[in-house]
Amino acid sequence: MTENIPAKVVYGNKVRANNNDVSIFSKAWEEFLKKQVKGDIYAVYSNYESDYTGDFDFMIGTEQTSGEHSITIGNGEYFIWEVESNDLAGVGKAWSEIWKSDLGRAYTTDFEIYKTDGSIAIYLSINANP
């Protein structure tokens, strides 16, 4: 399923990451969860070196101003990948499925949204003309 998303700004702390060292993600989440923020939480992937095998920027944040960095999630068409289970293992499983898929990813900005109702979805930037 695709959806046209309006631009939004997310505030948080950014790190350079890659999928070969998952400890970077654990540390970022650990630091973020100490803040006890309210509202929807975004995990944003951007500034891709190449694709999911290269380096990229990773930031966890909210739409409320807090944290050292901000990123604008550009408006546009995103493929929405619903996460089956509402836990981090479900998110990892979803990413494994995404990497194996033939989805025409643009590798501009992707994000996970953790809604206050407990649902999780991954929004993937896709090529306009696959």
PLY file of the C-alpha trace (Angstrom):
ply
format ascii 1.0
element vertex 130
property float x
property float y
property float z
element edge 129
property int vertex1
property int vertex2
end_header
0.00 0.00 0.00
1.30 3.47 -0.82
0.36 6.80 0.69
1.21 10.40 -0.11
2.80 11.83 3.03
3.06 15.57 3.75
6.47 16.89 4.80
7.23 16.78 8.52
10.18 17.70 10.70
11.49 15.23 13.28
13.82 16.28 16.10
16.26 13.96 17.87
19.85 12.78 17.96
21.49 11.47 14.78
24.22 8.85 14.34
25.94 7.37 11.28
25.06 3.69 11.05
25.00 0.59 8.89
23.27 -2.76 9.07
26.50 -4.63 9.85
26.65 -3.28 13.42
23.24 -3.46 15.10
24.68 -2.27 18.43
24.47 1.30 17.06
20.67 1.00 16.94
20.45 -0.50 20.43
22.54 2.33 21.90
20.49 4.98 20.11
17.21 3.49 21.39
18.61 3.14 24.91
19.57 6.83 24.99
16.29 7.96 23.45
14.06 5.95 25.81
15.65 7.66 28.82
13.86 10.83 27.71
10.35 9.42 28.30
8.84 11.41 25.44
5.16 11.63 24.63
3.53 11.18 21.24
4.46 9.21 18.15
8.11 8.21 17.82
9.99 8.19 14.51
13.12 6.24 13.60
14.44 7.92 10.45
16.94 6.55 7.93
18.46 9.05 5.49
21.56 10.20 3.64
22.16 6.72 2.24
25.65 6.03 0.92
24.17 3.52 -1.54
21.44 1.12 -0.41
20.75 -0.89 2.76
24.26 -2.40 2.58
26.04 0.97 2.92
26.22 3.63 5.62
23.31 5.95 6.39
22.15 8.45 9.01
19.86 7.10 11.73
17.83 9.29 14.04
15.17 8.59 16.64
12.91 11.48 17.53
9.52 13.14 17.65
7.81 16.09 16.02
8.32 18.04 19.27
11.52 20.09 19.42
14.08 18.14 21.45
17.49 16.79 20.59
20.49 18.14 18.79
19.41 17.44 15.21
16.40 17.73 12.97
15.50 16.14 9.68
12.74 16.95 7.24
10.90 13.93 5.92
10.03 15.09 2.43
6.50 14.98 1.12
5.82 12.31 -1.44
4.70 8.78 -2.10
5.81 6.15 0.44
5.23 2.42 0.49
3.82 1.44 3.89
5.05 -1.85 5.34
2.92 -2.79 8.35
4.86 -4.53 11.13
3.13 -7.74 12.17
4.05 -7.73 15.84
4.39 -4.67 18.02
7.89 -5.33 19.30
11.46 -4.84 18.11
11.70 -8.43 16.88
8.77 -7.69 14.57
10.57 -4.63 13.23
13.72 -6.68 12.53
11.68 -9.33 10.76
9.95 -6.68 8.65
13.30 -5.17 7.57
14.58 -8.65 6.60
11.51 -9.08 4.40
11.96 -5.60 2.89
15.60 -6.33 1.98
14.53 -9.53 0.18
11.67 -7.82 -1.64
11.79 -6.38 -5.16
10.27 -3.06 -4.03
11.65 -0.15 -6.08
13.17 1.75 -3.18
14.50 5.28 -3.75
16.81 5.30 -0.69
16.10 8.95 0.06
14.37 8.97 3.46
12.70 5.99 5.12
11.14 5.93 8.56
9.48 3.78 11.15
6.60 5.24 13.11
5.75 3.93 16.54
2.26 5.23 17.25
0.86 5.83 20.70
-1.78 3.14 19.99
1.03 0.54 19.83
1.01 0.05 16.06
4.26 0.17 14.07
4.69 0.84 10.36
7.70 1.34 8.11
7.44 4.00 5.41
9.77 3.46 2.46
10.68 6.08 -0.13
9.95 4.59 -3.53
10.88 5.47 -7.08
8.14 7.50 -8.76
8.47 5.55 -12.01
9.57 2.00 -11.18
0 1
1 2
2 3
3 4
4 5
5 6
6 7
7 8
8 9
9 10
10 11
11 12
12 13
13 14
14 15
15 16
16 17
17 18
18 19
19 20
20 21
21 22
22 23
23 24
24 25
25 26
26 27
27 28
28 29
29 30
30 31
31 32
32 33
33 34
34 35
35 36
36 37
37 38
38 39
39 40
40 41
41 42
42 43
43 44
44 45
45 46
46 47
47 48
48 49
49 50
50 51
51 52
52 53
53 54
54 55
55 56
56 57
57 58
58 59
59 60
60 61
61 62
62 63
63 64
64 65
65 66
66 67
67 68
68 69
69 70
70 71
71 72
72 73
73 74
74 75
75 76
76 77
77 78
78 79
79 80
80 81
81 82
82 83
83 84
84 85
85 86
86 87
87 88
88 89
89 90
90 91
91 92
92 93
93 94
94 95
95 96
96 97
97 98
98 99
99 100
100 101
101 102
102 103
103 104
104 105
105 106
106 107
107 108
108 109
109 110
110 111
111 112
112 113
113 114
114 115
115 116
116 117
117 118
118 119
119 120
120 121
121 122
122 123
123 124
124 125
125 126
126 127
127 128
128 129
